[in-house]
Amino acid sequence: MKKALSFLLLLFAIMPSVLVAQKITIQGNAQGRVFEQVRVKVYADQFSHLKKTIAQTLTDEKGNFFLTFDYNSTNYAWLSVELMDGEFYLKSGASYQFDVYPDTAKKGSVYDQLPLQFDMTANDDELNDHLQKFNIMYNTFIVSHFNEIYRSRDLSVIHKLRKSVEEQFSGITDGYFNTYVKYSLAQLEWTSKKKSAKSIIEEYFAGKTIHYNNIQYTDFFHSIFRAYVVQQFYGRYFNQLVKAVYDGSLSEFQEIFLNDNLLAGDVKLRELIMMQTVAGFYGNPDFSNEGVIKILNQLQKRVKDKRDKEIAKNYILRLTHLASGMPAPEFELPVSSGKSYSPNDFKGQVTVFDFLKTDCHVCLNHLDFLKDLSSRMGGKLKIVILVYGEHPEKITMLLKQQGLDWPVLYVGKRIDVLDAYDVKIFPTYIILNPDATIGLASASMADENLENEVQKILNKKRVVIR
């Protein structure tokens, strides 16, 4: 009884350090960005790469911003101002100061969404500094020794890098950093052909700890198992893979992977590889999209670990988001009269959503192309303008001058609407089927192939997931 009580006391003593989230503070200034949305984003999990926002605020009249929130792990993250993202590493209990550079991107280009540029000071036990120094060291070494590593296969140089890393970073005990370094060097061993995929998997993955939150671990996981599955299964089992996915049969799909001795004995590893593999078939004309989702749903129910269940769920969310035949994401947006519209209000016709900004010159130039396209379609096509940012009345007036009665919806600063339709640049075009489901997300530019894409959807009764 005494031993059991001692164990419980020990358990409660260590639980706060393991389970209780710690406060993170983020503050800074975004020069020239007044009342703009600032967000912190992470992957919902590092395997599916589904992004989520974990904190948000607005800059004030001077561009200052402040965020504080609870968080319980270390993760690869983004600081976002409006639609621009900049990368950093987020650590539980840390504080960060950002000085965001002014947006000097040239207006009017559809390619003007460059990475967010900033200077950052972090009180995070130097995690970001250590990772930056290691990445510079690693990348510089590869560039300097490219011929020796990849052409002459002088593998002794990899040992030199490993020794240099050990000397420079020997005193660092941060688990995230050390795992990041370990799998960076392992990836170099594999890509340089120093070791085979099989030997790397045996040494670093099979029967080993799964580092769910480490971006280098999961990036290497994706690369090596994508190649391994192609090498081991495509030649011998491709037809069986196609059939298993067409049938939506997890048992058939799993049977193929059980033929591999390396994967047969590690259930958790095999299930994660199966998730990645079947998700990679989505959109491949050789495979059934519907079957992919069925197998992921079965995996979500079968796996034991809650983290693995969440990964399967996130794969499904990411793959089906804006997929053809799925309902258009809901919104309620006003026009100048005050009346609000939702996607369902445009049922009955093929509809093009045109997301634009009034200071985007390309967006304004493309209105002429849309006018011509609408005219050629002879009333079969509806154009809906969704204006992000300020002064939507300028678009309303411009269309009125041209005799166009297209609805102009005011998005304002609704980043959630842009996220729902995956708008990252302006203009962005989304084609809806007559039943207000997605026909094609991120369609071509108005002056490129948009007309052909619209025509294909007009020629179909309905676009559905295969």
BANU-938273 format. One record per residue (C-alpha): x, y, z; residue number from 0; residue in three letters. Coordinates in steps of 0.1 Angstrom, whole numbers, plus 5000, padded with zeros to 4 digits. Example, Ala and Ser with C-alpha at 12.3 -4.5 7.8 and 13.67 -1.06 7.14 Angstrom:
// residues 2
R    x    y    z seq type
R 5123 4955 5078   0  ALA
R 5137 4989 5071   1  SER
END
This chain:
// residues 466
R    x    y    z seq type
R 5000 5000 5000   0  MET
R 5028 5023 5009   1  LYS
R 5045 5017 4975   2  LYS
R 5013 5023 4957   3  ALA
R 5008 5056 4976   4  LEU
R 5043 5067 4968   5  SER
R 5038 5059 4931   6  PHE
R 5006 5080 4931   7  LEU
R 5023 5109 4948   8  LEU
R 5052 5107 4923   9  LEU
R 5027 5106 4894  10  LEU
R 5009 5137 4906  11  PHE
R 5042 5155 4911  12  ALA
R 5053 5150 4875  13  ILE
R 5019 5155 4858  14  MET
R 5020 5193 4858  15  PRO
R 5053 5193 4838  16  SER
R 5038 5168 4813  17  VAL
R 5002 5177 4809  18  LEU
R 4996 5213 4821  19  VAL
R 5000 5239 4794  20  ALA
R 5023 5269 4800  21  GLN
R 5017 5305 4790  22  LYS
R 5032 5318 4758  23  ILE
R 5035 5355 4752  24  THR
R 5039 5370 4717  25  ILE
R 5042 5408 4711  26  GLN
R 5056 5431 4685  27  GLY
R 5050 5457 4659  28  ASN
R 5040 5454 4622  29  ALA
R 5051 5486 4606  30  GLN
R 5024 5503 4586  31  GLY
R 4998 5476 4593  32  ARG
R 4969 5492 4611  33  VAL
R 4941 5470 4624  34  PHE
R 4953 5440 4605  35  GLU
R 4948 5404 4617  36  GLN
R 4977 5387 4634  37  VAL
R 4976 5350 4640  38  ARG
R 4997 5321 4653  39  VAL
R 4993 5289 4633  40  LYS
R 5006 5254 4637  41  VAL
R 4999 5220 4621  42  TYR
R 4970 5203 4638  43  ALA
R 4994 5173 4635  44  ASP
R 5028 5170 4618  45  GLN
R 5017 5141 4596  46  PHE
R 4985 5153 4578  47  SER
R 4998 5189 4575  48  HIS
R 4964 5203 4583  49  LEU
R 4969 5238 4596  50  LYS
R 4950 5255 4624  51  LYS
R 4950 5289 4642  52  THR
R 4957 5287 4679  53  ILE
R 4957 5325 4687  54  ALA
R 4948 5357 4670  55  GLN
R 4944 5394 4675  56  THR
R 4944 5427 4656  57  LEU
R 4972 5453 4654  58  THR
R 4964 5487 4669  59  ASP
R 4966 5521 4653  60  GLU
R 5004 5520 4656  61  LYS
R 5008 5484 4643  62  GLY
R 5014 5470 4678  63  ASN
R 5001 5436 4687  64  PHE
R 5000 5414 4718  65  PHE
R 4990 5377 4723  66  LEU
R 4991 5354 4753  67  THR
R 4978 5319 4753  68  PHE
R 4984 5284 4769  69  ASP
R 5003 5258 4750  70  TYR
R 5018 5225 4761  71  ASN
R 5044 5214 4735  72  SER
R 5071 5226 4711  73  THR
R 5060 5230 4674  74  ASN
R 5069 5244 4641  75  TYR
R 5047 5274 4637  76  ALA
R 5038 5305 4616  77  TRP
R 5033 5341 4626  78  LEU
R 5007 5355 4601  79  SER
R 4998 5391 4594  80  VAL
R 4968 5390 4571  81  GLU
R 4978 5364 4544  82  LEU
R 5015 5365 4548  83  MET
R 5032 5338 4569  84  ASP
R 5067 5337 4585  85  GLY
R 5081 5306 4602  86  GLU
R 5095 5301 4637  87  PHE
R 5095 5275 4664  88  TYR
R 5070 5278 4692  89  LEU
R 5079 5265 4727  90  LYS
R 5056 5261 4757  91  SER
R 5064 5287 4783  92  GLY
R 5084 5310 4760  93  ALA
R 5080 5346 4750  94  SER
R 5086 5363 4717  95  TYR
R 5092 5398 4704  96  GLN
R 5086 5404 4666  97  PHE
R 5095 5434 4645  98  ASP
R 5077 5428 4612  99  VAL
R 5091 5445 4582 100  TYR
R 5068 5468 4561 101  PRO
R 5050 5451 4532 102  ASP
R 5071 5462 4503 103  THR
R 5056 5437 4478 104  ALA
R 5046 5452 4445 105  LYS
R 5009 5456 4444 106  LYS
R 4989 5440 4416 107  GLY
R 5008 5408 4411 108  SER
R 4991 5375 4417 109  VAL
R 5025 5363 4430 110  TYR
R 5030 5390 4456 111  ASP
R 5024 5369 4487 112  GLN
R 5060 5366 4498 113  LEU
R 5069 5351 4532 114  PRO
R 5064 5374 4561 115  LEU
R 5098 5391 4570 116  GLN
R 5106 5399 4606 117  PHE
R 5133 5401 4633 118  ASP
R 5125 5380 4663 119  MET
R 5139 5380 4698 120  THR
R 5129 5348 4717 121  ALA
R 5131 5339 4754 122  ASN
R 5129 5301 4746 123  ASP
R 5161 5287 4760 124  ASP
R 5177 5296 4726 125  GLU
R 5158 5270 4707 126  LEU
R 5152 5291 4676 127  ASN
R 5188 5303 4677 128  ASP
R 5202 5268 4680 129  HIS
R 5179 5255 4652 130  LEU
R 5189 5284 4629 131  GLN
R 5226 5279 4635 132  LYS
R 5223 5241 4629 133  PHE
R 5203 5246 4597 134  ASN
R 5229 5271 4584 135  ILE
R 5257 5248 4593 136  MET
R 5239 5218 4577 137  TYR
R 5230 5235 4545 138  ASN
R 5264 5252 4541 139  THR
R 5281 5219 4546 140  PHE
R 5260 5202 4519 141  ILE
R 5266 5229 4494 142  VAL
R 5303 5229 4501 143  SER
R 5306 5191 4499 144  HIS
R 5280 5183 4473 145  PHE
R 5303 5164 4449 146  ASN
R 5318 5144 4477 147  GLU
R 5285 5134 4492 148  ILE
R 5263 5128 4461 149  TYR
R 5287 5121 4432 150  ARG
R 5320 5105 4445 151  SER
R 5302 5090 4475 152  ARG
R 5330 5100 4499 153  ASP
R 5310 5091 4529 154  LEU
R 5337 5102 4553 155  SER
R 5325 5138 4549 156  VAL
R 5292 5129 4566 157  ILE
R 5312 5117 4596 158  HIS
R 5330 5151 4596 159  LYS
R 5296 5169 4597 160  LEU
R 5284 5147 4625 161  ARG
R 5316 5153 4645 162  LYS
R 5313 5191 4639 163  SER
R 5277 5191 4651 164  VAL
R 5285 5171 4682 165  GLU
R 5313 5196 4691 166  GLU
R 5293 5227 4685 167  GLN
R 5261 5216 4701 168  PHE
R 5273 5191 4727 169  SER
R 5259 5210 4757 170  GLY
R 5223 5213 4745 171  ILE
R 5198 5191 4762 172  THR
R 5166 5203 4745 173  ASP
R 5148 5171 4733 174  GLY
R 5132 5188 4703 175  TYR
R 5165 5202 4691 176  PHE
R 5184 5169 4695 177  ASN
R 5157 5149 4677 178  THR
R 5157 5175 4649 179  TYR
R 5195 5171 4645 180  VAL
R 5193 5133 4648 181  LYS
R 5168 5129 4619 182  TYR
R 5185 5156 4598 183  SER
R 5217 5136 4598 184  LEU
R 5198 5103 4593 185  ALA
R 5181 5119 4562 186  GLN
R 5215 5128 4548 187  LEU
R 5227 5092 4553 188  GLU
R 5198 5080 4533 189  TRP
R 5198 5106 4505 190  THR
R 5236 5102 4500 191  SER
R 5231 5064 4496 192  LYS
R 5253 5057 4526 193  LYS
R 5226 5035 4540 194  LYS
R 5196 5018 4523 195  SER
R 5161 5027 4532 196  ALA
R 5156 4994 4549 197  LYS
R 5186 4999 4572 198  SER
R 5176 5035 4580 199  ILE
R 5140 5024 4589 200  ILE
R 5154 4996 4611 201  GLU
R 5177 5020 4629 202  GLU
R 5155 5051 4632 203  TYR
R 5118 5041 4629 204  PHE
R 5108 5005 4633 205  ALA
R 5102 4998 4670 206  GLY
R 5114 5033 4679 207  LYS
R 5096 5063 4696 208  THR
R 5073 5082 4672 209  ILE
R 5081 5119 4676 210  HIS
R 5047 5133 4667 211  TYR
R 5056 5170 4671 212  ASN
R 5090 5171 4655 213  ASN
R 5089 5186 4620 214  ILE
R 5122 5171 4609 215  GLN
R 5111 5136 4621 216  TYR
R 5078 5138 4602 217  THR
R 5093 5153 4571 218  ASP
R 5118 5125 4569 219  PHE
R 5091 5100 4577 220  PHE
R 5071 5112 4547 221  HIS
R 5101 5111 4524 222  SER
R 5115 5077 4533 223  ILE
R 5083 5058 4535 224  PHE
R 5069 5073 4503 225  ARG
R 5100 5060 4486 226  ALA
R 5099 5027 4504 227  TYR
R 5063 5019 4496 228  VAL
R 5069 5027 4459 229  VAL
R 5100 5005 4459 230  GLN
R 5085 4976 4478 231  GLN
R 5049 4975 4468 232  PHE
R 5043 4992 4434 233  TYR
R 5059 4966 4413 234  GLY
R 5044 4935 4430 235  ARG
R 5012 4948 4445 236  TYR
R 5000 4978 4424 237  PHE
R 4969 4961 4411 238  ASN
R 4960 4949 4446 239  GLN
R 4964 4984 4459 240  LEU
R 4941 4998 4432 241  VAL
R 4915 4971 4440 242  LYS
R 4917 4976 4478 243  ALA
R 4912 5013 4475 244  VAL
R 4884 5009 4449 245  TYR
R 4867 4985 4473 246  ASP
R 4874 5009 4502 247  GLY
R 4886 4978 4521 248  SER
R 4910 4984 4550 249  LEU
R 4915 4946 4554 250  SER
R 4926 4942 4518 251  GLU
R 4949 4973 4520 252  PHE
R 4965 4962 4553 253  GLN
R 4971 4927 4539 254  GLU
R 4995 4941 4514 255  ILE
R 5015 4959 4541 256  PHE
R 5016 4927 4562 257  LEU
R 5036 4911 4534 258  ASN
R 5066 4933 4544 259  ASP
R 5085 4918 4574 260  ASN
R 5099 4953 4583 261  LEU
R 5064 4967 4588 262  LEU
R 5044 4937 4599 263  ALA
R 5058 4938 4635 264  GLY
R 5052 4974 4643 265  ASP
R 5015 4981 4644 266  VAL
R 5016 5019 4651 267  LYS
R 5043 5026 4625 268  LEU
R 5024 5005 4599 269  ARG
R 4991 5023 4606 270  GLU
R 5008 5057 4601 271  LEU
R 5024 5046 4569 272  ILE
R 4991 5032 4557 273  MET
R 4974 5066 4564 274  MET
R 5001 5085 4545 275  GLN
R 5001 5060 4516 276  THR
R 4963 5059 4511 277  VAL
R 4960 5097 4515 278  ALA
R 4987 5101 4488 279  GLY
R 4964 5083 4464 280  PHE
R 4937 5109 4467 281  TYR
R 4934 5128 4434 282  GLY
R 4953 5100 4415 283  ASN
R 4932 5089 4385 284  PRO
R 4943 5053 4391 285  ASP
R 4926 5053 4425 286  PHE
R 4891 5060 4439 287  SER
R 4888 5091 4460 288  ASN
R 4858 5077 4478 289  GLU
R 4877 5045 4486 290  GLY
R 4906 5066 4501 291  VAL
R 4882 5083 4525 292  ILE
R 4865 5050 4534 293  LYS
R 4899 5035 4543 294  ILE
R 4909 5065 4564 295  LEU
R 4876 5064 4582 296  ASN
R 4882 5027 4590 297  GLN
R 4917 5035 4602 298  LEU
R 4903 5063 4624 299  GLN
R 4880 5038 4641 300  LYS
R 4906 5010 4644 301  ARG
R 4937 5027 4657 302  VAL
R 4941 5028 4695 303  LYS
R 4962 5059 4701 304  ASP
R 4941 5091 4703 305  LYS
R 4969 5110 4684 306  ARG
R 4966 5085 4656 307  ASP
R 4928 5088 4655 308  LYS
R 4933 5126 4652 309  GLU
R 4958 5122 4624 310  ILE
R 4934 5100 4604 311  ALA
R 4906 5126 4610 312  LYS
R 4928 5154 4599 313  ASN
R 4938 5136 4567 314  TYR
R 4901 5133 4558 315  ILE
R 4895 5170 4566 316  LEU
R 4924 5182 4545 317  ARG
R 4917 5160 4516 318  LEU
R 4879 5167 4514 319  THR
R 4882 5204 4521 320  HIS
R 4872 5221 4488 321  LEU
R 4871 5188 4470 322  ALA
R 4848 5186 4439 323  SER
R 4813 5177 4450 324  GLY
R 4817 5189 4486 325  MET
R 4793 5216 4499 326  PRO
R 4808 5251 4495 327  ALA
R 4819 5264 4529 328  PRO
R 4792 5285 4545 329  GLU
R 4793 5322 4550 330  PHE
R 4769 5352 4555 331  GLU
R 4782 5383 4537 332  LEU
R 4765 5416 4530 333  PRO
R 4761 5437 4499 334  VAL
R 4758 5475 4498 335  SER
R 4721 5473 4505 336  SER
R 4727 5454 4537 337  GLY
R 4712 5422 4524 338  LYS
R 4733 5391 4532 339  SER
R 4741 5362 4509 340  TYR
R 4753 5326 4515 341  SER
R 4766 5301 4489 342  PRO
R 4731 5285 4488 343  ASN
R 4716 5317 4474 344  ASP
R 4734 5311 4441 345  PHE
R 4719 5276 4435 346  LYS
R 4706 5270 4400 347  GLY
R 4736 5282 4380 348  GLN
R 4773 5275 4376 349  VAL
R 4788 5303 4397 350  THR
R 4823 5318 4398 351  VAL
R 4834 5334 4431 352  PHE
R 4860 5361 4424 353  ASP
R 4880 5369 4455 354  PHE
R 4897 5403 4451 355  LEU
R 4911 5434 4467 356  LYS
R 4905 5469 4455 357  THR
R 4943 5477 4455 358  ASP
R 4950 5447 4433 359  CYS
R 4955 5459 4397 360  HIS
R 4955 5424 4383 361  VAL
R 4921 5418 4399 362  CYS
R 4906 5450 4384 363  LEU
R 4921 5442 4349 364  ASN
R 4906 5407 4351 365  HIS
R 4871 5421 4354 366  LEU
R 4871 5427 4317 367  ASP
R 4879 5391 4310 368  PHE
R 4851 5380 4333 369  LEU
R 4827 5403 4316 370  LYS
R 4836 5388 4282 371  ASP
R 4834 5353 4297 372  LEU
R 4799 5359 4311 373  SER
R 4787 5373 4278 374  SER
R 4799 5343 4259 375  ARG
R 4782 5319 4283 376  MET
R 4748 5335 4274 377  GLY
R 4734 5337 4309 378  GLY
R 4745 5302 4320 379  LYS
R 4772 5316 4343 380  LEU
R 4768 5338 4373 381  LYS
R 4797 5359 4386 382  ILE
R 4799 5369 4422 383  VAL
R 4826 5393 4435 384  ILE
R 4839 5389 4470 385  LEU
R 4859 5420 4481 386  VAL
R 4885 5416 4509 387  TYR
R 4896 5447 4528 388  GLY
R 4885 5483 4524 389  GLU
R 4864 5503 4499 390  HIS
R 4843 5475 4484 391  PRO
R 4820 5504 4471 392  GLU
R 4847 5511 4445 393  LYS
R 4840 5477 4429 394  ILE
R 4802 5482 4431 395  THR
R 4806 5516 4413 396  MET
R 4829 5502 4387 397  LEU
R 4805 5474 4378 398  LEU
R 4776 5498 4377 399  LYS
R 4794 5520 4352 400  GLN
R 4799 5490 4330 401  GLN
R 4762 5480 4333 402  GLY
R 4770 5448 4353 403  LEU
R 4747 5437 4381 404  ASP
R 4770 5411 4397 405  TRP
R 4766 5407 4434 406  PRO
R 4795 5424 4453 407  VAL
R 4798 5407 4487 408  LEU
R 4818 5426 4514 409  TYR
R 4843 5402 4531 410  VAL
R 4859 5430 4551 411  GLY
R 4886 5416 4573 412  LYS
R 4870 5381 4575 413  ARG
R 4901 5360 4574 414  ILE
R 4880 5330 4583 415  ASP
R 4862 5333 4549 416  VAL
R 4895 5334 4531 417  LEU
R 4908 5304 4550 418  ASP
R 4876 5285 4543 419  ALA
R 4882 5290 4505 420  TYR
R 4920 5286 4508 421  ASP
R 4925 5321 4494 422  VAL
R 4962 5330 4495 423  LYS
R 4966 5353 4465 424  ILE
R 4943 5378 4447 425  PHE
R 4925 5372 4425 426  PRO
R 4914 5337 4434 427  THR
R 4886 5320 4415 428  TYR
R 4863 5292 4429 429  ILE
R 4837 5275 4406 430  ILE
R 4805 5263 4421 431  LEU
R 4782 5237 4407 432  ASN
R 4745 5246 4403 433  PRO
R 4738 5228 4436 434  ASP
R 4762 5251 4455 435  ALA
R 4788 5223 4458 436  THR
R 4825 5229 4448 437  ILE
R 4831 5224 4411 438  GLY
R 4867 5235 4411 439  LEU
R 4887 5252 4438 440  ALA
R 4916 5276 4429 441  SER
R 4905 5277 4392 442  ALA
R 4928 5292 4366 443  SER
R 4932 5329 4361 444  MET
R 4905 5347 4341 445  ALA
R 4929 5354 4312 446  ASP
R 4942 5318 4311 447  GLU
R 4921 5286 4313 448  ASN
R 4891 5296 4334 449  LEU
R 4867 5295 4304 450  GLU
R 4876 5259 4296 451  ASN
R 4872 5249 4333 452  GLU
R 4838 5266 4335 453  VAL
R 4827 5249 4302 454  GLN
R 4836 5214 4315 455  LYS
R 4814 5220 4346 456  ILE
R 4786 5233 4325 457  LEU
R 4788 5201 4304 458  ASN
R 4783 5179 4335 459  LYS
R 4752 5174 4355 460  LYS
R 4772 5174 4387 461  ARG
R 4807 5170 4398 462  VAL
R 4810 5143 4425 463  VAL
R 4838 5126 4444 464  ILE
R 4848 5093 4427 465  ARG
END
